[in-house]
Amino acid sequence: MVLRPRVLKTAAWSKVGWVKFFSKAPILVPDDLKRQKLGTDENEPALMDALKAMGFQLVPVNMNQVLIYLNGGMIDAVYQSPVLAGGLQLFGVAKNMASINVAPFLGAIVVNGAAWRSIPEKYKPELIRSAREMEQSFDASIQALEDEVIDTMHRYGLVINELTPAQKQLWYDTSSQIVPSLMGTPVNQAMFRRMETLLQAHRASR
């Protein structure tokens, strides 16, 4: 049974690593990816629409068959968590990894809504605090694991394509061009604007 989001209480969010581009040929700027066939999750039509709007060649793929598609030449690139890319040995065929972080791979600590409502109010702040401590612990351990996996793949032939600040800005500019077409579909405008403000502040501080 799938629980609807409205009956769940989110206690904490956790970043389970970053999604990155793995490809047969190096990807430094958007035009590099446009020349390759990008395998996309067939169960994410909204994301496929966004990538298509950016001008990429998309091939719907069952994520369990990514390696078969890469070996067979049906796709040339894929976006994936480095941990999963290492586990599936994708880097044996898609030997290049762009250094840019495509998106955070998110998870959450959730509680069934009925169970949450049954908890006395005086205990809830402590439960939230504990969940957020777990969140920080997960983030640190997952980041350490991701760094270790990338280092191992690099030792076994993965080429890490380091992007310059100017090349990263090309990605930011390309992605921002499609934002107006996404408003009111899978993207909540107010939430997006809030995230965009935080992101710009983060980039400015680096």
C-alpha positions as CSV (number, residue, x, y, z in Angstrom):
1,M,0.0,0.0,0.0
2,V,1.3,3.5,-0.9
3,L,0.7,6.1,1.8
4,R,-0.4,9.5,0.5
5,P,2.0,12.4,1.5
6,R,-0.9,14.2,3.3
7,V,-1.0,11.4,5.9
8,L,2.7,11.5,6.7
9,K,4.6,13.8,9.1
10,T,8.1,14.6,7.8
11,A,10.4,14.6,10.9
12,A,13.6,15.4,8.9
13,W,15.1,15.5,5.5
14,S,18.4,13.8,4.6
15,K,20.6,14.3,1.5
16,V,21.6,10.8,0.3
17,G,24.4,12.0,-1.8
18,W,24.4,13.9,-5.1
19,V,23.2,12.9,-8.6
20,K,25.9,13.4,-11.3
21,F,26.3,12.8,-15.0
22,F,28.2,9.7,-16.1
23,S,28.9,9.5,-19.8
24,K,31.0,7.9,-22.5
25,A,32.4,11.2,-23.8
26,P,33.3,14.1,-21.5
27,I,30.5,16.5,-20.4
28,L,31.7,20.0,-19.5
29,V,28.9,22.2,-20.9
30,P,25.3,21.6,-21.9
31,D,26.2,21.2,-25.6
32,D,28.4,18.2,-24.7
33,L,25.4,16.4,-23.3
34,K,23.1,17.4,-26.2
35,R,25.4,15.4,-28.5
36,Q,24.8,12.3,-26.4
37,K,21.8,10.1,-25.8
38,L,20.8,10.6,-22.2
39,G,19.1,7.7,-20.4
40,T,16.3,8.9,-18.2
41,D,14.0,7.2,-15.7
42,E,10.8,6.2,-17.6
43,N,8.9,6.7,-14.3
44,E,9.8,10.4,-14.1
45,P,7.8,12.1,-16.9
46,A,8.0,15.5,-15.3
47,L,11.8,15.4,-15.2
48,M,11.9,14.1,-18.8
49,D,9.8,17.0,-19.9
50,A,12.2,19.4,-18.2
51,L,15.3,17.8,-19.8
52,K,13.6,17.7,-23.2
53,A,12.9,21.5,-22.8
54,M,16.6,22.0,-22.3
55,G,17.3,20.4,-25.7
56,F,18.7,17.0,-24.6
57,Q,18.2,13.7,-26.5
58,L,16.2,11.5,-24.1
59,V,15.9,7.7,-24.1
60,P,13.4,6.3,-21.5
61,V,15.2,3.5,-19.6
62,N,14.2,1.1,-16.9
63,M,16.9,1.9,-14.3
64,N,17.6,-1.8,-13.7
65,Q,18.7,-2.0,-17.4
66,V,21.0,1.0,-17.6
67,L,24.2,-1.0,-18.0
68,I,22.6,-3.0,-20.9
69,Y,21.5,0.2,-22.6
70,L,25.0,1.6,-22.2
71,N,26.8,-1.5,-23.5
72,G,24.3,-1.8,-26.4
73,G,24.9,1.8,-27.5
74,M,21.3,2.8,-27.0
75,I,22.4,5.5,-24.5
76,D,25.6,7.3,-24.0
77,A,25.0,9.1,-20.7
78,V,23.0,8.8,-17.5
79,Y,22.4,10.8,-14.4
80,Q,23.0,8.7,-11.3
81,S,24.1,8.6,-7.7
82,P,27.9,7.8,-7.6
83,V,27.2,5.2,-5.0
84,L,24.8,3.4,-7.3
85,A,27.0,4.0,-10.3
86,G,29.8,2.2,-8.5
87,G,27.6,-0.6,-7.3
88,L,26.2,-1.2,-10.8
89,Q,29.7,-0.8,-12.4
90,L,28.4,1.9,-14.8
91,F,31.8,3.6,-14.8
92,G,33.2,0.6,-16.8
93,V,31.3,1.9,-19.9
94,A,30.4,5.5,-19.0
95,K,34.0,6.3,-18.0
96,N,33.5,10.1,-17.5
97,M,31.9,11.9,-14.5
98,A,31.2,15.6,-14.7
99,S,32.2,17.3,-11.4
100,I,29.0,19.4,-11.3
101,N,26.3,18.3,-8.9
102,V,23.1,17.8,-10.9
103,A,20.7,17.5,-7.9
104,P,20.7,16.3,-4.3
105,F,19.4,12.7,-3.9
106,L,17.0,13.2,-1.1
107,G,15.4,10.9,1.5
108,A,13.3,11.6,4.6
109,I,12.4,10.4,8.0
110,V,8.6,10.2,8.1
111,V,6.0,9.1,10.6
112,N,2.5,7.9,9.8
113,G,0.1,10.8,10.4
114,A,-2.2,8.8,12.7
115,A,0.8,7.7,14.7
116,W,2.1,11.2,14.9
117,R,-1.2,12.5,16.2
118,S,-1.3,9.9,18.9
119,I,2.0,11.1,20.4
120,P,1.5,13.6,23.3
121,E,2.5,17.2,22.2
122,K,5.1,17.5,25.0
123,Y,7.2,14.6,23.4
124,K,7.1,15.9,19.8
125,P,9.9,18.5,20.0
126,E,12.3,15.9,21.4
127,L,11.4,13.4,18.6
128,I,12.0,16.1,16.0
129,R,15.3,17.0,17.6
130,S,16.4,13.3,17.6
131,A,15.3,12.9,14.0
132,R,17.4,15.9,12.9
133,E,20.4,14.6,14.8
134,M,20.0,11.4,12.8
135,E,19.7,13.5,9.6
136,Q,23.0,15.1,10.3
137,S,24.6,11.8,11.0
138,F,23.2,10.3,7.8
139,D,24.4,13.2,5.7
140,A,27.9,12.9,7.0
141,S,28.2,9.2,6.6
142,I,26.6,9.2,3.1
143,Q,29.0,12.0,2.0
144,A,31.9,10.0,3.3
145,L,30.7,6.9,1.5
146,E,30.2,8.8,-1.7
147,D,33.7,10.3,-1.6
148,E,35.1,6.8,-1.0
149,V,33.2,5.3,-3.9
150,I,34.3,8.1,-6.3
151,D,37.9,7.7,-5.2
152,T,37.7,3.9,-5.8
153,M,36.1,4.4,-9.3
154,H,38.8,6.9,-10.1
155,R,41.5,4.4,-9.2
156,Y,39.8,1.9,-11.6
157,G,39.6,4.2,-14.6
158,L,36.9,6.8,-14.0
159,V,37.8,10.2,-15.4
160,I,36.5,13.1,-13.4
161,N,35.8,16.1,-15.7
162,E,36.4,19.2,-13.5
163,L,34.2,22.1,-14.6
164,T,35.4,25.7,-14.5
165,P,33.2,28.4,-12.8
166,A,32.3,29.7,-16.3
167,Q,31.2,26.2,-17.4
168,K,29.1,25.7,-14.3
169,Q,27.4,29.0,-15.0
170,L,26.4,27.8,-18.4
171,W,24.5,24.9,-16.7
172,Y,22.8,27.3,-14.3
173,D,21.8,29.6,-17.2
174,T,20.5,26.7,-19.2
175,S,18.4,25.3,-16.4
176,S,17.0,28.7,-15.5
177,Q,15.6,29.2,-19.0
178,I,13.0,26.4,-18.5
179,V,11.8,27.5,-15.1
180,P,8.8,29.5,-16.4
181,S,7.5,26.5,-18.3
182,L,7.5,24.4,-15.1
183,M,5.6,26.8,-12.9
184,G,2.3,25.4,-11.8
185,T,3.1,21.9,-13.0
186,P,5.2,19.7,-10.8
187,V,6.9,22.8,-9.4
188,N,5.3,25.1,-6.7
189,Q,6.2,28.6,-7.6
190,A,6.5,30.0,-4.1
191,M,8.6,27.0,-3.0
192,F,10.9,27.4,-6.0
193,R,11.5,31.1,-5.4
194,R,12.4,30.4,-1.8
195,M,14.8,27.6,-2.9
196,E,16.3,29.8,-5.6
197,T,17.0,32.6,-3.0
198,L,18.7,30.2,-0.7
199,L,20.7,28.7,-3.5
200,Q,22.0,32.0,-4.8
201,A,23.0,33.0,-1.3
202,H,24.9,29.7,-0.9
203,R,26.7,30.1,-4.3
204,A,27.7,33.7,-3.4
205,S,29.2,32.6,-0.1
206,R,31.5,30.0,-1.7
